[in-house]
C-alpha cells in the first residue's frame, strides 16, 4: 500500500497499568486505551543555547540544548450514569494526575494506524468533567514527558 494521509481519529493513546517499573513493551497486555477522545495534539518543545558571536555577521546562531514532548488529550467524560462506572483509561490518567513525586509518572503509548509507536514516561494534568447547559461533559489531560521517549517504527519488509 502506498504512503498516504490518515485520519487523526485513527491514532490511539494508552496509559500503562502494569506493575512493571521498567519501560513496558509496546505489545504488553497492561496498556489501557484512553477513551472518549476527539482531539489528540502533540506539542514539541526546544530549548536553544545561543552560540551567536561577533563573527556571526548579525545572524543568530544556536545549538539545540534540550527537547520536550507534550500531548494534549481532549474529548468527553465517559461514565455509566446509572452505575458510575468510568472509562478505565480516563480513570488511570486521573489517578496519576493526583500524585506527586515519582509516583506521579506513568508510561504512555501513542500508536499510529500503521503501527508506529512512541512510548514515554510522563506526568498528567487533568481537567475533570465540565461544560455548559447543553454540552456533553468534557474531559482533558495534558501529559508532559520526562526523559527521552522511545520511538518504535514498524519494520519495513
N, C-alpha and C positions, 0 to 999 in steps of 0.2 A: 504494500500500500504506500502511496506517495506521502511525503511530509505535507501536512495540511494544518489549517487552523482548527481549533477545538473550542468548545464552549466552556466558560468558566465554571458552570454548574457541574462539569464532569471532573473537576478537581475534588479531592477529598482530603479532610484533615482529621486526624485521630490523636487521642491522648493515651499514653501508656498507663495501664492499670495493673501492671505486674509487680512482683516483689523484687525483681532483679534491680540492683542499684547500678549495674554497668549499663552502657548503651544497649538497648534491645535491638534485636534483628528486625528487619522490615517485615518479615513474614511471621513474627511471633504472634501467637493467638491472643495475647493480652492487650491488644490495641482496641480502644473504644472509639468508634466513629462518633463525631460530634454532629448531631442532627439539627434540623431546623434552620440551617443557614441559607441566606440568599446573597451573601457577599463574602468573598474571601480575598483580602488585599495584602500584598507584600510591599513592605517599605524598607529598602536597604538604607544603611547609613554609612558614611565615610568620614573619618577624621583625617585631615591633611596636615602634614608637617611642612611648614613654609621653608623652602630652600632658596628663596629669591636672594640674589646678591647684586652688587653694583654691575656685575658682568652680565646680568640678565636683560640688559637693554630695555628696561622699563616693563618687561613682561613677567608676570608672576610665575614662579616655579614651585613645585611641591612634590612630596612623596606620599603615597598612601600610608598612613600611620596605623589605623585600625579600622575595622569594619563591624557593622552591626546588622541585625536582622530582626524585623518585627512583622508579625502578621496580625491583621485585624479580622476578626470573625464576627459577622453580624447576621441577624435573622430574627427568628421568633422563638419565644419560650415554648417548649413542648412539655405539656403536662396533661395527664388524665384528670379532668376536672371532678370526677366522682371519687377516684381512689387517691389522688395526689401523686401517683407515680409519675416520675420525671424521666426525660431522656438521660440515659446513663452517661453519655459523653458530656453533656452540659453540666450535669451534677459533678463529675470528676474535675472539670475545669473550675467550677465554682469552689469546690472544696480546696483545690490547690491555691486558688486566689485568696484564701483566708489565712494562709500560713506564712510564716516569716523564716528567714534563715534558709539553710539547705533544704528543709522540709517543704519550702515553697517553690521548689524547682521540680518540674516534671518534663518528661520527654514528649515531644510532639512529632508527628509524621505527616507530611504533605505528599500526596501521590497524584501524579498526572494521569490522564486517561490511558496513556501508553505504558504506564508502569514506572516512570522515572520517579525517584523518591528523594526527599530531603528529610533528615532526622536531626532534631536539635533539642537541647535542654533549654527550658525557658521558664520565666515567671509569668503569672497571669494577673491581669487587672480586669475584673468582670463588672459589667453594668447589668444589674438584675432587671426583671420584668418591669416594663413601663409603657406608656403611650397615652394617646388621647382617647376621648369618649368613644369614637367609632373605629379605633385602631386595634389590630391584633397586638398582643403584648410582645414587645421587642426583647431581644437578648443580644448582648455584645461582649466580646472579650478581646483584649489586646494582649498578645503573647510576645514577650521580648526575649530573644535568645541570649544565653550567656555562653561564651566559648564558641569554638568553631563548629559549624554544622557539618554533617556528613551527607555528601551527595552521592546517590547510588543510581547511576544511569543504567537503563536497560541495555543489556549486551546485544550488539548487532550480530546478525548471523551472516 
